Amino acid sequence: MQVNITTRHGQLSAEDKQWIESKVQRLLRYFSRIMAIEVTVELPTREKTREKPQVELLVSAEHKHDFVAKAQAETLYSALDDALAKMEQQLRKYKSRIQEHRPSESVRPEAPSEEETPG
């Protein structure tokens, strides 16, 4: 699985990038067919000090399914946690939909037994 971390309006420290990558790796617990994860971190600029950090997750899974989750919070860590929670929910729902899509046994109405038939 490939993890790309990009930053807008600033830079992240090596520790922050490593922390983000370790948190994002946990998504494999919910869906094992993840091919790539893109994390985009938008930090507040100096001109706009009232802005909050925003995190966007783009997850690409097998068979061309893409998932997107965005979150904005007071800190980078809480924004990432919020985005991960949203992504986990999407992956769980998708996985359950795939597993429930299996063909079921054909249901045939039971033929009445010989005792029940009037005759």
C-alpha positions as CSV (number, residue, x, y, z in Angstrom):
1,M,0.0,0.0,0.0
2,Q,1.3,3.4,-1.0
3,V,0.8,6.4,1.3
4,N,1.3,10.0,-0.1
5,I,1.3,13.0,2.3
6,T,1.1,16.5,0.8
7,T,0.9,19.8,2.6
8,R,-0.6,23.1,1.6
9,H,0.5,26.4,3.0
10,G,3.4,25.1,5.1
11,Q,5.4,22.0,6.0
12,L,5.0,19.2,8.4
13,S,7.8,17.9,10.5
14,A,9.2,14.4,9.9
15,E,7.6,13.2,13.2
16,D,4.1,14.5,12.1
17,K,4.5,12.7,8.7
18,Q,5.5,9.5,10.5
19,W,2.6,9.8,12.9
20,I,0.1,10.4,10.1
21,E,1.4,7.4,8.2
22,S,1.1,5.2,11.2
23,K,-2.5,6.3,11.8
24,V,-3.5,5.9,8.2
25,Q,-2.0,2.3,8.1
26,R,-4.7,1.3,10.5
27,L,-7.3,1.6,7.8
28,L,-6.1,-1.8,6.6
29,R,-7.9,-3.3,9.6
30,Y,-11.2,-2.3,8.1
31,F,-10.6,-3.1,4.4
32,S,-7.6,-5.1,3.3
33,R,-7.9,-4.3,-0.5
34,I,-6.6,-0.7,-0.2
35,M,-4.1,0.2,-2.9
36,A,-3.2,3.8,-2.1
37,I,-3.9,6.5,0.4
38,E,-3.4,10.2,-0.3
39,V,-3.4,12.5,2.7
40,T,-3.7,16.3,2.1
41,V,-3.1,18.6,5.0
42,E,-4.0,22.2,4.7
43,L,-2.4,24.3,7.4
44,P,-3.6,27.8,8.3
45,T,-1.7,30.6,6.6
46,R,-0.2,33.5,8.5
47,E,-2.6,36.0,6.9
48,K,-5.6,34.0,8.0
49,T,-4.9,33.0,11.5
50,R,-8.5,32.1,12.3
51,E,-8.4,29.2,9.9
52,K,-8.2,25.7,11.3
53,P,-6.1,22.8,9.9
54,Q,-8.0,20.6,7.4
55,V,-7.3,17.0,6.5
56,E,-8.5,15.3,3.4
57,L,-8.2,11.5,2.9
58,L,-8.4,9.9,-0.6
59,V,-8.4,6.1,-0.4
60,S,-8.2,4.0,-3.6
61,A,-9.3,0.4,-3.3
62,E,-9.2,-2.5,-5.8
63,H,-11.7,-2.4,-8.6
64,K,-11.6,1.4,-9.0
65,H,-13.5,2.3,-5.8
66,D,-12.4,5.7,-4.3
67,F,-13.4,7.0,-1.0
68,V,-13.1,10.6,0.3
69,A,-13.2,12.0,3.8
70,K,-12.5,15.6,4.9
71,A,-12.4,17.1,8.4
72,Q,-11.4,20.4,9.9
73,A,-10.7,20.9,13.6
74,E,-8.7,23.0,16.0
75,T,-5.6,20.9,15.8
76,L,-4.0,18.7,13.1
77,Y,-4.3,15.6,15.3
78,S,-8.0,16.0,15.9
79,A,-8.7,16.8,12.3
80,L,-6.9,13.6,11.2
81,D,-8.8,11.6,13.8
82,D,-12.1,13.0,12.6
83,A,-11.3,12.2,8.9
84,L,-10.2,8.7,9.9
85,A,-13.4,8.1,11.7
86,K,-15.4,9.1,8.6
87,M,-13.2,6.9,6.4
88,E,-13.6,3.9,8.7
89,Q,-17.3,4.3,8.5
90,Q,-17.3,4.4,4.7
91,L,-15.0,1.4,4.5
92,R,-17.1,-0.7,6.9
93,K,-20.3,0.1,5.0
94,Y,-18.7,-0.8,1.7
95,K,-17.2,-4.0,3.0
96,S,-20.6,-5.1,4.4
97,R,-22.3,-4.2,1.1
98,I,-19.8,-6.4,-0.8
99,Q,-20.2,-9.3,1.6
100,E,-24.0,-9.2,1.5
101,H,-24.0,-9.1,-2.3
102,R,-23.3,-12.8,-2.6
103,P,-26.0,-14.8,-4.3
104,S,-28.3,-16.6,-1.8
105,E,-29.8,-20.0,-2.1
106,S,-32.9,-20.1,-4.2
107,V,-36.0,-20.2,-2.1
108,R,-38.7,-22.6,-3.4
109,P,-42.1,-22.9,-1.9
110,E,-42.6,-26.2,-0.2
111,A,-44.8,-28.7,-2.0
112,P,-47.7,-29.8,0.2
113,S,-47.3,-33.2,1.7
114,E,-49.5,-36.1,0.7
115,E,-51.4,-35.9,4.0
116,E,-52.4,-32.3,3.4
117,T,-53.6,-32.7,-0.1
118,P,-57.4,-33.2,-0.5
119,G,-58.1,-36.3,-2.4
